[in-house]
Amino acid sequence: MGNLQNISHIYRGLLKNSRAFASFREIELDIVYSDLSKYISYDEFILDPMSGYGGGMVFLGGKGYKTTNIELNPPAYFWQLLINPQNTQSIIKIIKKLLNKKIELPKINETFSLTDNLFSDIAINHIKLLFSIIYEISNKNKILSISLLLPFVSRFANYVKSPTNITHFKQGGLCSYLGWEQDFHSYLEFLSNRLSKDYISYKQQEHKNILADIFQVKLSEKYRTFVTSPPYPNYRDYSKLFKIENYVLDNIILNNNTNFEMMIGSNNVSGKTFGTIQSEKANLFLTELLAKAEKLKVKNKKSCSDIKTYYHPYFAQYFYNIQEAYRKLDSMLTNNSIGYIVVNDNITRDIIVPVGASICDIFNSMGYESKDLDTSQISHYGNIGRSATRMNSKHTRHILKVWKQ
Ligand SMILES: C[S@@+](CC[C@H](N)C(=O)[O-])C[C@H]1O[C@@H](n2cnc3c(N)ncnc32)[C@H](O)[C@@H]1O
């Protein structure tokens, strides 16, 4: 099995450990399962309305449950398709054909490129050619061809990643194409082995993946059970985790243009408005944050104005969007529903951000009962570098259960 040295760190994490930023952990889902298994039968679908990389699908499918997974970010959705057991045999077939020596992969005549852009013209042309070969080999299965190519496209990108911030890329720079074929083969072999192994561990193969914004999606049936984890308020633009892949989808192979405005937790707050936040805990936190700004007024003018003009509106918008998303989720559920939410409370300006407690407030206000099944201290996966230690320190993880009789 080849190495994955030239695969982007996010996909390397997904390929090797089935994890990326803010994925479910097995230990969390074990706790959910020990409760859920008492109530849920195998013939109903379990919903994850913001399903990321499909951690719920893999785990629950492994236990014998069917799942429906909604996700807004296209690369995360395409990753779900790649690991959906219904697609495994087709994907492995495509990989086998691609690894066959008779298949001629398109050549890149230059050994490197240097540009200010994310991709050179050579790379753009090459990705198009590579895609069309995979597309033909797959009997014109566009969705699977994209799923298969996407984790590899950053191999052709000109970028420098930030050593301290996972969502930051510096576009432009050098890209060496030397040895890309070996890297591609290593990737395909690794993926094929991984999918074959995963396939055996799925007890249930029926899983739906839906690329949609929770605020817009319309489902044909109601769900009794959901298992999910919310996007976190880390003032990051999560779509940038996949900036390269989204660029390829939008400009090279699909003309997609996803609207990331409603990606909850993203840090684009300027000029946006929001409505009333019902959660008492969220409002207390927002008041405390403003009080902190007032305190800093004399000693640290910059911090004071940062809180007022940026952090406060950011968190207010976050809490409002989470509230509205879960209201929408409630409309997708039956009136005897049960849900499990894995959530982390992080710390900002030395104040705990009460994400878990405010989610309980939101569900209580919709007529649900709630219970904290498990609380523990963890450090968050996914940050790199010393400057992230403030956010890294002491997260409280809650596993919440909400239910309606
Ligand atoms: C914490 S992650 C879920 C991770 C997942 N539990 C896993 O194990 O991979 C939250 C997800 O919510 C998605 N999301 C954010 N806003 C959304 C929206 N408006 N509609 C649908 N999904 C959204 C994000 O793209 C992100 O993938």
The ligand as an ORCA input file, in Angstrom:
! r2SCAN-3c Opt
* xyz 0 1
  C     -19.790     19.254     13.125
  S     -20.033     18.977     11.417
  C     -20.752     17.366     11.386
  C     -19.704     16.285     11.419
  C     -20.293     14.905     11.363
  N     -21.000     14.591     12.591
  C     -19.209     13.854     11.072
  O     -18.968     12.943     11.881
  O     -18.577     13.935     10.027
  C     -21.382     20.020     11.000
  C     -21.726     20.079      9.514
  O     -22.843     20.940      9.319
  C     -22.763     21.424      7.997
  N     -23.663     22.576      7.828
  C     -23.472     23.852      8.238
  N     -24.507     24.622      7.879
  C     -25.379     23.829      7.216
  C     -26.633     24.054      6.601
  N     -27.197     25.266      6.573
  N     -27.251     22.998      6.005
  C     -26.685     21.746      6.015
  N     -25.500     21.489      6.580
  C     -24.844     22.504      7.183
  C     -21.287     21.768      7.855
  O     -20.907     21.855      6.503
  C     -20.623     20.625      8.616
  O     -20.202     19.616      7.734
*
